[in-house]
Amino acid sequence: MLKHRPIFLQCAEMLILFALLLTIDKGLLHGDAFSNLNPNPYWLPVVAMAITYGTGMGLVAGIIATAIWLNWSNIWSLPADHLEQQLRLSIQPLLWMVAALVIGEVTASRMNRIADQERRNQAMNRNWKRLAEVIAHLTDTNRKLQVRIATEQRTVVQAIGAGLRLMQPDPESRAEAIARMIALAAQTEDFTFYDVRGNQVTARFSGRVVADQPPDLGRSLLVETMLATPRSLQNSCAPDQAALAEIGVAALPVMDREEALVAIIVIHSAIGLRTTEAYMAQLRQVADLIGRTPALFGKEVGGAPKWLVPEGKVA
């Protein structure tokens, strides 16, 4: 790979060299194309162009030097045999052309090797960067897995504890166990548990203080959808987005043993989480467990106070 310079700049450089030599030859010397000098100064542009730009520009410089040599050299004025004059006249242009060809090809080969080395270096740099990115990604994944393993171990213990508290006779303790189980499955405390009494849907308790969430969903599209066909809703599904608009990211029905809708769990936000099928399956299992606990929806729950999960981040 030769120097990247516009062709007109290469030609300008070459013409400046020839103009300078012609000025010296015509102004200071005899104007005979330096016939009496050896080596001839017109070697300079030929060699310079061949070394700098390769064979092409070297041959062009050789052609210009040859034209000047044939027009102004005084070889013909010397007393010599005609064949000797022809030889002396042609030997210099022949040497220029051969030198331009050889030097230009050597230069081109050297530049190509340099370009190949640069390409290899660039490829190695790209590979090193990719390797560094892979190592960073693996390190981050390893750290996340370690955190996940640690938190999952803690989550199992908390889930067992919450499940045992469901058997407590105290309604407030059972409500606390329900809230803890929902928070563990949803991996967020931003949820509300709504009781369904006919067409009236009112908030019973929340994972934490939920701002700007309606205490009564009785007239919402969400409740109409749930009452018509109880099913889990998630905002990642286009048909469910209208029902969940400005309410939450997911909603799950709680069905009792007679398959009647008795409650609705609404997840208002789940920052950093995706409502995948696995995520929704965990929530459905919790909703199914809650629905199979008859005491939660007996007469004693009517006066149960709203319970708030203590502030804190759920693993």
Sequence and secondary structure as in RCSB ss.txt:
>XXXX:A:sequence
MLKHRPIFLQCAEMLILFALLLTIDKGLLHGDAFSNLNPNPYWLPVVAMAITYGTGMGLVAGIIATAIWLNWSNI
WSLPADHLEQQLRLSIQPLLWMVAALVIGEVTASRMNRIADQERRNQAMNRNWKRLAEVIAHLTDTNRKLQVRIA
TEQRTVVQAIGAGLRLMQPDPESRAEAIARMIALAAQTEDFTFYDVRGNQVTARFSGRVVADQPPDLGRSLLVET
MLATPRSLQNSCAPDQAALAEIGVAALPVMDREEALVAIIVIHSAIGLRTTEAYMAQLRQVADLIGRTPALFGKE
VGGAPKWLVPEGKVA
>XXXX:A:secstr
      HHHHHHHHHHHHHHHHHHHHHTS SSTTTT SS TTHHHHHHHHHHH HHHHHHHHHHHHHHHHHH  G
GGS   HHHHHHHHHHHHHHHHHHHHHHHHHHHHHHHHHHHHHHHHHHHHHHHHHHHHHHHHHHHHHHHHHHHHH
HHHHHHHHHHHHHHHTT S HHHHHHHHHHHHHHHHTSS EEEEEEETTEEEEEEESS  TT  SB TTSHHHHH
HHHS   EETTSGGGHHHHTTT SEEEEEE TTS EEEEEEE   TT    HHHHHHHHHHHHHHHT GGGGSGG
GGG    B  SS   
